[in-house]
């Protein structure tokens, strides 16, 4: 799948099949994160791949994360607060978005998870204190096809004119 198609078809997927994610597909997803840019090339991220059902249950305790019990893989993105005190969150976020687009290009579904207790996740996964849990990604084979939904126009997006200003906030583009 081409990048533009991946961007257009990417959706938050909360319902997955039982089909496992192959090690090869997962390796490509993780590699996309590894290759992300970071401030001063500090690469302050660490990713924890969680497949164990008991651990996924612990990760699902956030209000909007209940479905993590039924997705085959959760990637926990952590940022090293010591290695990059100021930019660890942004850098880790960029890496996670690379992963999302790579997963989409392989026909996998993802969902960005921000509903969690960093302290609880840290305890469950033995994350050192110098790392902050930035976000989690659900990864798996979607029950519904996000590509089909995009083609059928089931997702609406605001127009560029509604979300872009030129030179200052609220100023439209002039000819």
MODELLER restraints for C-alpha pairs under 7 A, 6 or more apart:
rsr = mdl.restraints
at = mdl.atoms
rsr.add(forms.Gaussian(group=physical.xy_distance, feature=features.Distance(at['CA:1:A'], at['CA:105:A']), mean=5.09, stdev=0.5))
rsr.add(forms.Gaussian(group=physical.xy_distance, feature=features.Distance(at['CA:6:A'], at['CA:101:A']), mean=6.25, stdev=0.5))
rsr.add(forms.Gaussian(group=physical.xy_distance, feature=features.Distance(at['CA:6:A'], at['CA:104:A']), mean=5.66, stdev=0.5))
rsr.add(forms.Gaussian(group=physical.xy_distance, feature=features.Distance(at['CA:6:A'], at['CA:105:A']), mean=5.27, stdev=0.5))
rsr.add(forms.Gaussian(group=physical.xy_distance, feature=features.Distance(at['CA:7:A'], at['CA:101:A']), mean=6.85, stdev=0.5))
rsr.add(forms.Gaussian(group=physical.xy_distance, feature=features.Distance(at['CA:8:A'], at['CA:150:A']), mean=6.94, stdev=0.5))
rsr.add(forms.Gaussian(group=physical.xy_distance, feature=features.Distance(at['CA:9:A'], at['CA:146:A']), mean=5.73, stdev=0.5))
rsr.add(forms.Gaussian(group=physical.xy_distance, feature=features.Distance(at['CA:9:A'], at['CA:147:A']), mean=4.88, stdev=0.5))
rsr.add(forms.Gaussian(group=physical.xy_distance, feature=features.Distance(at['CA:9:A'], at['CA:150:A']), mean=5.50, stdev=0.5))
rsr.add(forms.Gaussian(group=physical.xy_distance, feature=features.Distance(at['CA:10:A'], at['CA:104:A']), mean=6.05, stdev=0.5))
rsr.add(forms.Gaussian(group=physical.xy_distance, feature=features.Distance(at['CA:10:A'], at['CA:146:A']), mean=6.64, stdev=0.5))
rsr.add(forms.Gaussian(group=physical.xy_distance, feature=features.Distance(at['CA:11:A'], at['CA:146:A']), mean=6.11, stdev=0.5))
rsr.add(forms.Gaussian(group=physical.xy_distance, feature=features.Distance(at['CA:12:A'], at['CA:110:A']), mean=5.85, stdev=0.5))
rsr.add(forms.Gaussian(group=physical.xy_distance, feature=features.Distance(at['CA:12:A'], at['CA:111:A']), mean=4.51, stdev=0.5))
rsr.add(forms.Gaussian(group=physical.xy_distance, feature=features.Distance(at['CA:13:A'], at['CA:109:A']), mean=5.49, stdev=0.5))
rsr.add(forms.Gaussian(group=physical.xy_distance, feature=features.Distance(at['CA:13:A'], at['CA:110:A']), mean=5.40, stdev=0.5))
rsr.add(forms.Gaussian(group=physical.xy_distance, feature=features.Distance(at['CA:13:A'], at['CA:111:A']), mean=5.31, stdev=0.5))
rsr.add(forms.Gaussian(group=physical.xy_distance, feature=features.Distance(at['CA:13:A'], at['CA:142:A']), mean=6.42, stdev=0.5))
rsr.add(forms.Gaussian(group=physical.xy_distance, feature=features.Distance(at['CA:14:A'], at['CA:67:A']), mean=6.25, stdev=0.5))
rsr.add(forms.Gaussian(group=physical.xy_distance, feature=features.Distance(at['CA:14:A'], at['CA:111:A']), mean=6.60, stdev=0.5))
rsr.add(forms.Gaussian(group=physical.xy_distance, feature=features.Distance(at['CA:15:A'], at['CA:142:A']), mean=6.01, stdev=0.5))
rsr.add(forms.Gaussian(group=physical.xy_distance, feature=features.Distance(at['CA:15:A'], at['CA:143:A']), mean=5.75, stdev=0.5))
rsr.add(forms.Gaussian(group=physical.xy_distance, feature=features.Distance(at['CA:16:A'], at['CA:70:A']), mean=6.78, stdev=0.5))
rsr.add(forms.Gaussian(group=physical.xy_distance, feature=features.Distance(at['CA:16:A'], at['CA:71:A']), mean=5.61, stdev=0.5))
rsr.add(forms.Gaussian(group=physical.xy_distance, feature=features.Distance(at['CA:16:A'], at['CA:140:A']), mean=5.98, stdev=0.5))
rsr.add(forms.Gaussian(group=physical.xy_distance, feature=features.Distance(at['CA:16:A'], at['CA:141:A']), mean=5.43, stdev=0.5))
rsr.add(forms.Gaussian(group=physical.xy_distance, feature=features.Distance(at['CA:16:A'], at['CA:142:A']), mean=4.43, stdev=0.5))
rsr.add(forms.Gaussian(group=physical.xy_distance, feature=features.Distance(at['CA:16:A'], at['CA:143:A']), mean=4.90, stdev=0.5))
rsr.add(forms.Gaussian(group=physical.xy_distance, feature=features.Distance(at['CA:17:A'], at['CA:141:A']), mean=5.64, stdev=0.5))
rsr.add(forms.Gaussian(group=physical.xy_distance, feature=features.Distance(at['CA:17:A'], at['CA:142:A']), mean=6.02, stdev=0.5))
rsr.add(forms.Gaussian(group=physical.xy_distance, feature=features.Distance(at['CA:17:A'], at['CA:143:A']), mean=5.29, stdev=0.5))
rsr.add(forms.Gaussian(group=physical.xy_distance, feature=features.Distance(at['CA:19:A'], at['CA:141:A']), mean=6.57, stdev=0.5))
rsr.add(forms.Gaussian(group=physical.xy_distance, feature=features.Distance(at['CA:20:A'], at['CA:72:A']), mean=6.05, stdev=0.5))
rsr.add(forms.Gaussian(group=physical.xy_distance, feature=features.Distance(at['CA:21:A'], at['CA:72:A']), mean=6.98, stdev=0.5))
rsr.add(forms.Gaussian(group=physical.xy_distance, feature=features.Distance(at['CA:21:A'], at['CA:140:A']), mean=6.00, stdev=0.5))
rsr.add(forms.Gaussian(group=physical.xy_distance, feature=features.Distance(at['CA:29:A'], at['CA:99:A']), mean=4.89, stdev=0.5))
rsr.add(forms.Gaussian(group=physical.xy_distance, feature=features.Distance(at['CA:29:A'], at['CA:102:A']), mean=5.49, stdev=0.5))
rsr.add(forms.Gaussian(group=physical.xy_distance, feature=features.Distance(at['CA:29:A'], at['CA:103:A']), mean=5.72, stdev=0.5))
rsr.add(forms.Gaussian(group=physical.xy_distance, feature=features.Distance(at['CA:30:A'], at['CA:99:A']), mean=6.37, stdev=0.5))
rsr.add(forms.Gaussian(group=physical.xy_distance, feature=features.Distance(at['CA:32:A'], at['CA:98:A']), mean=5.49, stdev=0.5))
rsr.add(forms.Gaussian(group=physical.xy_distance, feature=features.Distance(at['CA:32:A'], at['CA:99:A']), mean=5.37, stdev=0.5))
rsr.add(forms.Gaussian(group=physical.xy_distance, feature=features.Distance(at['CA:32:A'], at['CA:102:A']), mean=6.50, stdev=0.5))
rsr.add(forms.Gaussian(group=physical.xy_distance, feature=features.Distance(at['CA:33:A'], at['CA:95:A']), mean=4.24, stdev=0.5))
rsr.add(forms.Gaussian(group=physical.xy_distance, feature=features.Distance(at['CA:33:A'], at['CA:96:A']), mean=5.89, stdev=0.5))
rsr.add(forms.Gaussian(group=physical.xy_distance, feature=features.Distance(at['CA:33:A'], at['CA:98:A']), mean=5.52, stdev=0.5))
rsr.add(forms.Gaussian(group=physical.xy_distance, feature=features.Distance(at['CA:33:A'], at['CA:99:A']), mean=5.30, stdev=0.5))
rsr.add(forms.Gaussian(group=physical.xy_distance, feature=features.Distance(at['CA:34:A'], at['CA:95:A']), mean=6.80, stdev=0.5))
rsr.add(forms.Gaussian(group=physical.xy_distance, feature=features.Distance(at['CA:36:A'], at['CA:94:A']), mean=6.52, stdev=0.5))
rsr.add(forms.Gaussian(group=physical.xy_distance, feature=features.Distance(at['CA:36:A'], at['CA:95:A']), mean=4.98, stdev=0.5))
rsr.add(forms.Gaussian(group=physical.xy_distance, feature=features.Distance(at['CA:36:A'], at['CA:98:A']), mean=6.76, stdev=0.5))
rsr.add(forms.Gaussian(group=physical.xy_distance, feature=features.Distance(at['CA:38:A'], at['CA:91:A']), mean=5.10, stdev=0.5))
rsr.add(forms.Gaussian(group=physical.xy_distance, feature=features.Distance(at['CA:39:A'], at['CA:87:A']), mean=6.71, stdev=0.5))
rsr.add(forms.Gaussian(group=physical.xy_distance, feature=features.Distance(at['CA:39:A'], at['CA:91:A']), mean=6.93, stdev=0.5))
rsr.add(forms.Gaussian(group=physical.xy_distance, feature=features.Distance(at['CA:42:A'], at['CA:83:A']), mean=6.87, stdev=0.5))
rsr.add(forms.Gaussian(group=physical.xy_distance, feature=features.Distance(at['CA:42:A'], at['CA:84:A']), mean=6.81, stdev=0.5))
rsr.add(forms.Gaussian(group=physical.xy_distance, feature=features.Distance(at['CA:44:A'], at['CA:79:A']), mean=5.45, stdev=0.5))
rsr.add(forms.Gaussian(group=physical.xy_distance, feature=features.Distance(at['CA:44:A'], at['CA:80:A']), mean=4.94, stdev=0.5))
rsr.add(forms.Gaussian(group=physical.xy_distance, feature=features.Distance(at['CA:44:A'], at['CA:83:A']), mean=5.88, stdev=0.5))
rsr.add(forms.Gaussian(group=physical.xy_distance, feature=features.Distance(at['CA:44:A'], at['CA:84:A']), mean=6.08, stdev=0.5))
rsr.add(forms.Gaussian(group=physical.xy_distance, feature=features.Distance(at['CA:44:A'], at['CA:88:A']), mean=5.68, stdev=0.5))
rsr.add(forms.Gaussian(group=physical.xy_distance, feature=features.Distance(at['CA:44:A'], at['CA:92:A']), mean=6.99, stdev=0.5))
rsr.add(forms.Gaussian(group=physical.xy_distance, feature=features.Distance(at['CA:45:A'], at['CA:77:A']), mean=6.87, stdev=0.5))
rsr.add(forms.Gaussian(group=physical.xy_distance, feature=features.Distance(at['CA:45:A'], at['CA:78:A']), mean=5.54, stdev=0.5))
rsr.add(forms.Gaussian(group=physical.xy_distance, feature=features.Distance(at['CA:45:A'], at['CA:79:A']), mean=4.60, stdev=0.5))
rsr.add(forms.Gaussian(group=physical.xy_distance, feature=features.Distance(at['CA:45:A'], at['CA:80:A']), mean=6.07, stdev=0.5))
rsr.add(forms.Gaussian(group=physical.xy_distance, feature=features.Distance(at['CA:45:A'], at['CA:92:A']), mean=5.41, stdev=0.5))
rsr.add(forms.Gaussian(group=physical.xy_distance, feature=features.Distance(at['CA:46:A'], at['CA:77:A']), mean=6.14, stdev=0.5))
rsr.add(forms.Gaussian(group=physical.xy_distance, feature=features.Distance(at['CA:46:A'], at['CA:78:A']), mean=5.17, stdev=0.5))
rsr.add(forms.Gaussian(group=physical.xy_distance, feature=features.Distance(at['CA:46:A'], at['CA:79:A']), mean=6.44, stdev=0.5))
rsr.add(forms.Gaussian(group=physical.xy_distance, feature=features.Distance(at['CA:47:A'], at['CA:75:A']), mean=6.36, stdev=0.5))
rsr.add(forms.Gaussian(group=physical.xy_distance, feature=features.Distance(at['CA:47:A'], at['CA:76:A']), mean=5.52, stdev=0.5))
rsr.add(forms.Gaussian(group=physical.xy_distance, feature=features.Distance(at['CA:47:A'], at['CA:77:A']), mean=4.79, stdev=0.5))
rsr.add(forms.Gaussian(group=physical.xy_distance, feature=features.Distance(at['CA:47:A'], at['CA:78:A']), mean=6.11, stdev=0.5))
rsr.add(forms.Gaussian(group=physical.xy_distance, feature=features.Distance(at['CA:48:A'], at['CA:75:A']), mean=5.56, stdev=0.5))
rsr.add(forms.Gaussian(group=physical.xy_distance, feature=features.Distance(at['CA:48:A'], at['CA:76:A']), mean=5.00, stdev=0.5))
rsr.add(forms.Gaussian(group=physical.xy_distance, feature=features.Distance(at['CA:48:A'], at['CA:77:A']), mean=6.72, stdev=0.5))
rsr.add(forms.Gaussian(group=physical.xy_distance, feature=features.Distance(at['CA:49:A'], at['CA:73:A']), mean=6.82, stdev=0.5))
rsr.add(forms.Gaussian(group=physical.xy_distance, feature=features.Distance(at['CA:49:A'], at['CA:74:A']), mean=5.95, stdev=0.5))
rsr.add(forms.Gaussian(group=physical.xy_distance, feature=features.Distance(at['CA:49:A'], at['CA:75:A']), mean=4.66, stdev=0.5))
rsr.add(forms.Gaussian(group=physical.xy_distance, feature=features.Distance(at['CA:49:A'], at['CA:76:A']), mean=6.52, stdev=0.5))
rsr.add(forms.Gaussian(group=physical.xy_distance, feature=features.Distance(at['CA:50:A'], at['CA:56:A']), mean=6.68, stdev=0.5))
rsr.add(forms.Gaussian(group=physical.xy_distance, feature=features.Distance(at['CA:50:A'], at['CA:73:A']), mean=5.74, stdev=0.5))
rsr.add(forms.Gaussian(group=physical.xy_distance, feature=features.Distance(at['CA:50:A'], at['CA:74:A']), mean=5.08, stdev=0.5))
rsr.add(forms.Gaussian(group=physical.xy_distance, feature=features.Distance(at['CA:50:A'], at['CA:75:A']), mean=6.16, stdev=0.5))
rsr.add(forms.Gaussian(group=physical.xy_distance, feature=features.Distance(at['CA:51:A'], at['CA:72:A']), mean=5.99, stdev=0.5))
rsr.add(forms.Gaussian(group=physical.xy_distance, feature=features.Distance(at['CA:51:A'], at['CA:73:A']), mean=4.96, stdev=0.5))
rsr.add(forms.Gaussian(group=physical.xy_distance, feature=features.Distance(at['CA:51:A'], at['CA:74:A']), mean=6.63, stdev=0.5))
rsr.add(forms.Gaussian(group=physical.xy_distance, feature=features.Distance(at['CA:53:A'], at['CA:69:A']), mean=6.58, stdev=0.5))
rsr.add(forms.Gaussian(group=physical.xy_distance, feature=features.Distance(at['CA:56:A'], at['CA:68:A']), mean=6.06, stdev=0.5))
rsr.add(forms.Gaussian(group=physical.xy_distance, feature=features.Distance(at['CA:56:A'], at['CA:69:A']), mean=5.53, stdev=0.5))
rsr.add(forms.Gaussian(group=physical.xy_distance, feature=features.Distance(at['CA:57:A'], at['CA:68:A']), mean=6.90, stdev=0.5))
rsr.add(forms.Gaussian(group=physical.xy_distance, feature=features.Distance(at['CA:57:A'], at['CA:69:A']), mean=5.22, stdev=0.5))
rsr.add(forms.Gaussian(group=physical.xy_distance, feature=features.Distance(at['CA:59:A'], at['CA:121:A']), mean=6.31, stdev=0.5))
rsr.add(forms.Gaussian(group=physical.xy_distance, feature=features.Distance(at['CA:60:A'], at['CA:66:A']), mean=4.69, stdev=0.5))
rsr.add(forms.Gaussian(group=physical.xy_distance, feature=features.Distance(at['CA:60:A'], at['CA:67:A']), mean=6.76, stdev=0.5))
rsr.add(forms.Gaussian(group=physical.xy_distance, feature=features.Distance(at['CA:60:A'], at['CA:68:A']), mean=5.17, stdev=0.5))
rsr.add(forms.Gaussian(group=physical.xy_distance, feature=features.Distance(at['CA:60:A'], at['CA:69:A']), mean=6.32, stdev=0.5))
rsr.add(forms.Gaussian(group=physical.xy_distance, feature=features.Distance(at['CA:61:A'], at['CA:116:A']), mean=6.84, stdev=0.5))
rsr.add(forms.Gaussian(group=physical.xy_distance, feature=features.Distance(at['CA:62:A'], at['CA:115:A']), mean=4.79, stdev=0.5))
rsr.add(forms.Gaussian(group=physical.xy_distance, feature=features.Distance(at['CA:62:A'], at['CA:116:A']), mean=4.49, stdev=0.5))
rsr.add(forms.Gaussian(group=physical.xy_distance, feature=features.Distance(at['CA:63:A'], at['CA:115:A']), mean=6.13, stdev=0.5))
rsr.add(forms.Gaussian(group=physical.xy_distance, feature=features.Distance(at['CA:64:A'], at['CA:115:A']), mean=5.69, stdev=0.5))
rsr.add(forms.Gaussian(group=physical.xy_distance, feature=features.Distance(at['CA:65:A'], at['CA:113:A']), mean=6.68, stdev=0.5))
rsr.add(forms.Gaussian(group=physical.xy_distance, feature=features.Distance(at['CA:65:A'], at['CA:115:A']), mean=6.14, stdev=0.5))
rsr.add(forms.Gaussian(group=physical.xy_distance, feature=features.Distance(at['CA:68:A'], at['CA:138:A']), mean=6.60, stdev=0.5))
rsr.add(forms.Gaussian(group=physical.xy_distance, feature=features.Distance(at['CA:71:A'], at['CA:138:A']), mean=6.48, stdev=0.5))
rsr.add(forms.Gaussian(group=physical.xy_distance, feature=features.Distance(at['CA:71:A'], at['CA:139:A']), mean=6.60, stdev=0.5))
rsr.add(forms.Gaussian(group=physical.xy_distance, feature=features.Distance(at['CA:71:A'], at['CA:140:A']), mean=5.92, stdev=0.5))
rsr.add(forms.Gaussian(group=physical.xy_distance, feature=features.Distance(at['CA:72:A'], at['CA:139:A']), mean=6.76, stdev=0.5))
rsr.add(forms.Gaussian(group=physical.xy_distance, feature=features.Distance(at['CA:72:A'], at['CA:140:A']), mean=5.80, stdev=0.5))
rsr.add(forms.Gaussian(group=physical.xy_distance, feature=features.Distance(at['CA:73:A'], at['CA:138:A']), mean=6.02, stdev=0.5))
rsr.add(forms.Gaussian(group=physical.xy_distance, feature=features.Distance(at['CA:73:A'], at['CA:139:A']), mean=5.16, stdev=0.5))
rsr.add(forms.Gaussian(group=physical.xy_distance, feature=features.Distance(at['CA:73:A'], at['CA:140:A']), mean=6.40, stdev=0.5))
rsr.add(forms.Gaussian(group=physical.xy_distance, feature=features.Distance(at['CA:74:A'], at['CA:136:A']), mean=6.59, stdev=0.5))
rsr.add(forms.Gaussian(group=physical.xy_distance, feature=features.Distance(at['CA:74:A'], at['CA:137:A']), mean=5.46, stdev=0.5))
rsr.add(forms.Gaussian(group=physical.xy_distance, feature=features.Distance(at['CA:74:A'], at['CA:138:A']), mean=4.62, stdev=0.5))
rsr.add(forms.Gaussian(group=physical.xy_distance, feature=features.Distance(at['CA:74:A'], at['CA:139:A']), mean=5.98, stdev=0.5))
rsr.add(forms.Gaussian(group=physical.xy_distance, feature=features.Distance(at['CA:75:A'], at['CA:136:A']), mean=5.53, stdev=0.5))
rsr.add(forms.Gaussian(group=physical.xy_distance, feature=features.Distance(at['CA:75:A'], at['CA:137:A']), mean=5.02, stdev=0.5))
rsr.add(forms.Gaussian(group=physical.xy_distance, feature=features.Distance(at['CA:75:A'], at['CA:138:A']), mean=6.58, stdev=0.5))
rsr.add(forms.Gaussian(group=physical.xy_distance, feature=features.Distance(at['CA:76:A'], at['CA:135:A']), mean=6.24, stdev=0.5))
rsr.add(forms.Gaussian(group=physical.xy_distance, feature=features.Distance(at['CA:76:A'], at['CA:136:A']), mean=4.39, stdev=0.5))
rsr.add(forms.Gaussian(group=physical.xy_distance, feature=features.Distance(at['CA:76:A'], at['CA:137:A']), mean=6.47, stdev=0.5))
rsr.add(forms.Gaussian(group=physical.xy_distance, feature=features.Distance(at['CA:77:A'], at['CA:92:A']), mean=6.59, stdev=0.5))
rsr.add(forms.Gaussian(group=physical.xy_distance, feature=features.Distance(at['CA:77:A'], at['CA:96:A']), mean=6.96, stdev=0.5))
rsr.add(forms.Gaussian(group=physical.xy_distance, feature=features.Distance(at['CA:77:A'], at['CA:133:A']), mean=6.08, stdev=0.5))
rsr.add(forms.Gaussian(group=physical.xy_distance, feature=features.Distance(at['CA:77:A'], at['CA:134:A']), mean=5.66, stdev=0.5))
rsr.add(forms.Gaussian(group=physical.xy_distance, feature=features.Distance(at['CA:77:A'], at['CA:135:A']), mean=5.44, stdev=0.5))
rsr.add(forms.Gaussian(group=physical.xy_distance, feature=features.Distance(at['CA:77:A'], at['CA:136:A']), mean=5.80, stdev=0.5))
rsr.add(forms.Gaussian(group=physical.xy_distance, feature=features.Distance(at['CA:78:A'], at['CA:92:A']), mean=6.83, stdev=0.5))
rsr.add(forms.Gaussian(group=physical.xy_distance, feature=features.Distance(at['CA:78:A'], at['CA:131:A']), mean=5.83, stdev=0.5))
rsr.add(forms.Gaussian(group=physical.xy_distance, feature=features.Distance(at['CA:78:A'], at['CA:132:A']), mean=5.36, stdev=0.5))
rsr.add(forms.Gaussian(group=physical.xy_distance, feature=features.Distance(at['CA:78:A'], at['CA:133:A']), mean=4.43, stdev=0.5))
rsr.add(forms.Gaussian(group=physical.xy_distance, feature=features.Distance(at['CA:78:A'], at['CA:134:A']), mean=5.34, stdev=0.5))
rsr.add(forms.Gaussian(group=physical.xy_distance, feature=features.Distance(at['CA:79:A'], at['CA:88:A']), mean=4.86, stdev=0.5))
rsr.add(forms.Gaussian(group=physical.xy_distance, feature=features.Distance(at['CA:79:A'], at['CA:89:A']), mean=5.91, stdev=0.5))
rsr.add(forms.Gaussian(group=physical.xy_distance, feature=features.Distance(at['CA:79:A'], at['CA:92:A']), mean=5.82, stdev=0.5))
rsr.add(forms.Gaussian(group=physical.xy_distance, feature=features.Distance(at['CA:79:A'], at['CA:131:A']), mean=5.23, stdev=0.5))
rsr.add(forms.Gaussian(group=physical.xy_distance, feature=features.Distance(at['CA:79:A'], at['CA:132:A']), mean=5.24, stdev=0.5))
rsr.add(forms.Gaussian(group=physical.xy_distance, feature=features.Distance(at['CA:79:A'], at['CA:133:A']), mean=6.52, stdev=0.5))
rsr.add(forms.Gaussian(group=physical.xy_distance, feature=features.Distance(at['CA:79:A'], at['CA:134:A']), mean=6.40, stdev=0.5))
rsr.add(forms.Gaussian(group=physical.xy_distance, feature=features.Distance(at['CA:80:A'], at['CA:88:A']), mean=5.92, stdev=0.5))
rsr.add(forms.Gaussian(group=physical.xy_distance, feature=features.Distance(at['CA:80:A'], at['CA:130:A']), mean=5.71, stdev=0.5))
rsr.add(forms.Gaussian(group=physical.xy_distance, feature=features.Distance(at['CA:80:A'], at['CA:131:A']), mean=4.41, stdev=0.5))
rsr.add(forms.Gaussian(group=physical.xy_distance, feature=features.Distance(at['CA:80:A'], at['CA:132:A']), mean=6.52, stdev=0.5))
rsr.add(forms.Gaussian(group=physical.xy_distance, feature=features.Distance(at['CA:81:A'], at['CA:88:A']), mean=6.03, stdev=0.5))
rsr.add(forms.Gaussian(group=physical.xy_distance, feature=features.Distance(at['CA:81:A'], at['CA:130:A']), mean=5.46, stdev=0.5))
rsr.add(forms.Gaussian(group=physical.xy_distance, feature=features.Distance(at['CA:81:A'], at['CA:131:A']), mean=5.70, stdev=0.5))
rsr.add(forms.Gaussian(group=physical.xy_distance, feature=features.Distance(at['CA:81:A'], at['CA:132:A']), mean=6.72, stdev=0.5))
rsr.add(forms.Gaussian(group=physical.xy_distance, feature=features.Distance(at['CA:82:A'], at['CA:130:A']), mean=6.01, stdev=0.5))
rsr.add(forms.Gaussian(group=physical.xy_distance, feature=features.Distance(at['CA:89:A'], at['CA:134:A']), mean=6.10, stdev=0.5))
rsr.add(forms.Gaussian(group=physical.xy_distance, feature=features.Distance(at['CA:100:A'], at['CA:110:A']), mean=6.35, stdev=0.5))
rsr.add(forms.Gaussian(group=physical.xy_distance, feature=features.Distance(at['CA:103:A'], at['CA:109:A']), mean=6.72, stdev=0.5))
rsr.add(forms.Gaussian(group=physical.xy_distance, feature=features.Distance(at['CA:108:A'], at['CA:139:A']), mean=6.79, stdev=0.5))
rsr.add(forms.Gaussian(group=physical.xy_distance, feature=features.Distance(at['CA:108:A'], at['CA:140:A']), mean=5.51, stdev=0.5))
rsr.add(forms.Gaussian(group=physical.xy_distance, feature=features.Distance(at['CA:108:A'], at['CA:141:A']), mean=4.96, stdev=0.5))
rsr.add(forms.Gaussian(group=physical.xy_distance, feature=features.Distance(at['CA:108:A'], at['CA:142:A']), mean=6.56, stdev=0.5))
rsr.add(forms.Gaussian(group=physical.xy_distance, feature=features.Distance(at['CA:109:A'], at['CA:139:A']), mean=5.77, stdev=0.5))
rsr.add(forms.Gaussian(group=physical.xy_distance, feature=features.Distance(at['CA:109:A'], at['CA:140:A']), mean=5.39, stdev=0.5))
rsr.add(forms.Gaussian(group=physical.xy_distance, feature=features.Distance(at['CA:109:A'], at['CA:141:A']), mean=5.62, stdev=0.5))
rsr.add(forms.Gaussian(group=physical.xy_distance, feature=features.Distance(at['CA:109:A'], at['CA:142:A']), mean=5.22, stdev=0.5))
rsr.add(forms.Gaussian(group=physical.xy_distance, feature=features.Distance(at['CA:110:A'], at['CA:137:A']), mean=6.30, stdev=0.5))
rsr.add(forms.Gaussian(group=physical.xy_distance, feature=features.Distance(at['CA:110:A'], at['CA:138:A']), mean=5.13, stdev=0.5))
rsr.add(forms.Gaussian(group=physical.xy_distance, feature=features.Distance(at['CA:110:A'], at['CA:139:A']), mean=4.62, stdev=0.5))
rsr.add(forms.Gaussian(group=physical.xy_distance, feature=features.Distance(at['CA:110:A'], at['CA:140:A']), mean=6.63, stdev=0.5))
rsr.add(forms.Gaussian(group=physical.xy_distance, feature=features.Distance(at['CA:111:A'], at['CA:137:A']), mean=5.54, stdev=0.5))
rsr.add(forms.Gaussian(group=physical.xy_distance, feature=features.Distance(at['CA:111:A'], at['CA:138:A']), mean=5.06, stdev=0.5))
rsr.add(forms.Gaussian(group=physical.xy_distance, feature=features.Distance(at['CA:112:A'], at['CA:136:A']), mean=6.08, stdev=0.5))
rsr.add(forms.Gaussian(group=physical.xy_distance, feature=features.Distance(at['CA:112:A'], at['CA:137:A']), mean=4.87, stdev=0.5))
rsr.add(forms.Gaussian(group=physical.xy_distance, feature=features.Distance(at['CA:112:A'], at['CA:138:A']), mean=6.68, stdev=0.5))
rsr.add(forms.Gaussian(group=physical.xy_distance, feature=features.Distance(at['CA:113:A'], at['CA:135:A']), mean=5.79, stdev=0.5))
rsr.add(forms.Gaussian(group=physical.xy_distance, feature=features.Distance(at['CA:113:A'], at['CA:136:A']), mean=4.88, stdev=0.5))
rsr.add(forms.Gaussian(group=physical.xy_distance, feature=features.Distance(at['CA:113:A'], at['CA:137:A']), mean=5.80, stdev=0.5))
rsr.add(forms.Gaussian(group=physical.xy_distance, feature=features.Distance(at['CA:114:A'], at['CA:135:A']), mean=5.43, stdev=0.5))
rsr.add(forms.Gaussian(group=physical.xy_distance, feature=features.Distance(at['CA:114:A'], at['CA:136:A']), mean=6.72, stdev=0.5))
rsr.add(forms.Gaussian(group=physical.xy_distance, feature=features.Distance(at['CA:118:A'], at['CA:133:A']), mean=5.51, stdev=0.5))
rsr.add(forms.Gaussian(group=physical.xy_distance, feature=features.Distance(at['CA:165:A'], at['CA:171:A']), mean=5.05, stdev=0.5))
rsr.add(forms.Gaussian(group=physical.xy_distance, feature=features.Distance(at['CA:165:A'], at['CA:172:A']), mean=5.44, stdev=0.5))
rsr.add(forms.Gaussian(group=physical.xy_distance, feature=features.Distance(at['CA:165:A'], at['CA:173:A']), mean=6.95, stdev=0.5))
rsr.add(forms.Gaussian(group=physical.xy_distance, feature=features.Distance(at['CA:166:A'], at['CA:172:A']), mean=5.77, stdev=0.5))
rsr.add(forms.Gaussian(group=physical.xy_distance, feature=features.Distance(at['CA:166:A'], at['CA:173:A']), mean=5.53, stdev=0.5))
